[in-house]
Amino acid sequence: MGFSVKFNWVLQISPPEKLETQTRYKFEKMGNRIYPLETPIDLIDKERNAIAKIKVISFQNTFEKTHGEFEILKVYMGDEKRILTNYWIENQ
């Protein structure tokens, strides 16, 4: 008998259409996951494009799902977005 859980240092979701700093958003992922709380991590989309620097405020594991809330600290743009996107694509 066992319990499967993934430790994630990035949140990969379909991001909200409108991104605002110091705004909280909810997320849901399949599977059980653990995220660092109150620590900056990257938000990337399904194609691994870097979207923003965030911090996970809270998360809860339920049967086969993880629900949580994050806050956007900074929206990536320009060279920073390009460099971080390249990093996440290369490290698949």
JOJONOR-V549147 format. One record per backbone hydrogen bond with DSSP energy under -1.0 kcal/mol. CO is the residue of the C=O (numbers start at 1). NH is the residue of the N-H. Records with the same first field share a line. If there is no record, write none. Layout:
CO = NH ; NH
This chain:
6 = 34
11 = 44
23 = 72
25 = 70
27 = 68
29 = 66
32 = 6
34 = 8
41 = 54
42 = 11
43 = 51 ; 52
44 = 13
45 = 48
49 = 45
51 = 76
52 = 43
53 = 73 ; 74
54 = 41
55 = 71
56 = 38
58 = 69
60 = 67
62 = 65
64 = 31
65 = 62
66 = 29
67 = 60
68 = 27
69 = 57 ; 58
70 = 25
71 = 55
72 = 22
74 = 53
77 = 81
78 = 82
79 = 83
80 = 84
81 = 85
82 = 86
83 = 87
84 = 88
85 = 89
86 = 90
87 = 91
